[in-house]
Amino acid sequence: MASFAWTVAEDTNFVVGDSPVTISVNAALVEGYVACDGTGSILVEIAPEGTSYGGQFTIKPDEGVSLGGARISKIRITHSGTDSSYRVATLPIIKV
């Protein structure tokens, strides 16, 4: 049997001094997303295992990326030069 619990990380005032931020997920996800809520873009990298990140991609204001079905170790978010805000929500599979 599996149970589920959402984990959320957010920063409503993401400034250059906060960057980069690394969020540990360490799970296979049922669902998840990274969203940019501010006026500036954010730069995102995902490490499926350990700390070997894939390519960096941009999420523009009022956009998001689905992470459902992915195996993620860490998510790194970097300031793009304009202050912004972000939300990361993950719903891992937890075997009970």
C-alpha positions in Angstrom: 0.0 0.0 0.0 1.2 3.5 -0.8 0.4 6.8 1.0 1.0 10.3 -0.2 2.1 13.6 1.4 2.8 16.8 -0.5 6.0 18.7 0.1 6.1 22.4 -0.8 9.0 24.8 -1.0 8.5 28.5 -1.9 10.1 31.9 -1.8 7.9 34.8 -2.5 10.9 37.2 -2.6 13.6 35.4 -4.5 16.6 37.8 -4.7 20.1 37.3 -5.9 21.5 36.8 -2.4 19.2 33.7 -2.1 20.6 32.1 -5.2 21.1 29.4 -6.0 18.7 27.4 -3.8 18.8 23.6 -3.8 15.7 21.5 -2.9 16.2 17.9 -1.9 13.5 15.6 -3.2 15.1 12.1 -3.2 12.0 10.4 -4.5 10.0 9.0 -7.4 7.1 11.4 -7.9 3.4 10.7 -8.4 3.0 14.4 -9.2 5.0 17.7 -8.9 5.7 21.0 -10.4 8.0 24.1 -10.4 6.2 27.4 -11.0 7.5 31.0 -11.4 5.1 33.4 -9.7 7.2 36.6 -9.9 8.0 39.2 -12.4 11.4 37.7 -13.4 12.3 34.3 -14.8 14.0 31.6 -12.9 16.7 29.1 -14.0 16.1 25.5 -13.1 18.2 22.3 -13.1 17.2 18.8 -12.1 19.4 16.0 -10.8 17.8 12.6 -11.3 20.5 11.0 -9.1 23.0 12.5 -6.7 24.2 15.9 -7.7 24.7 15.4 -11.5 22.4 18.0 -12.9 20.9 18.0 -16.4 20.7 21.0 -18.6 19.5 24.3 -17.2 16.2 25.6 -18.4 14.2 28.8 -18.0 10.8 29.2 -16.5 9.2 32.6 -17.3 6.8 34.5 -15.1 3.4 32.8 -14.7 4.7 29.5 -16.2 5.4 26.2 -14.7 6.8 22.7 -15.4 5.2 19.4 -14.5 7.5 16.9 -12.7 4.9 14.0 -12.5 6.4 10.6 -13.0 10.0 11.7 -12.6 12.7 10.3 -10.3 14.4 13.4 -8.8 17.2 13.7 -6.3 17.6 17.5 -6.2 16.2 20.7 -7.9 18.4 23.7 -8.1 16.8 27.2 -8.8 19.0 30.1 -9.8 18.2 33.8 -9.9 18.1 35.1 -13.5 19.0 38.8 -12.8 15.5 40.0 -12.0 13.9 39.4 -8.6 11.1 36.8 -8.7 9.3 34.1 -6.7 8.9 30.4 -7.1 6.9 27.4 -5.8 8.0 23.8 -5.9 5.5 21.1 -4.9 6.2 17.4 -5.0 4.1 14.4 -4.2 6.4 11.4 -3.7 5.5 7.7 -3.7 5.9 6.5 -0.1 5.6 2.8 0.4 4.0 1.8 3.7 
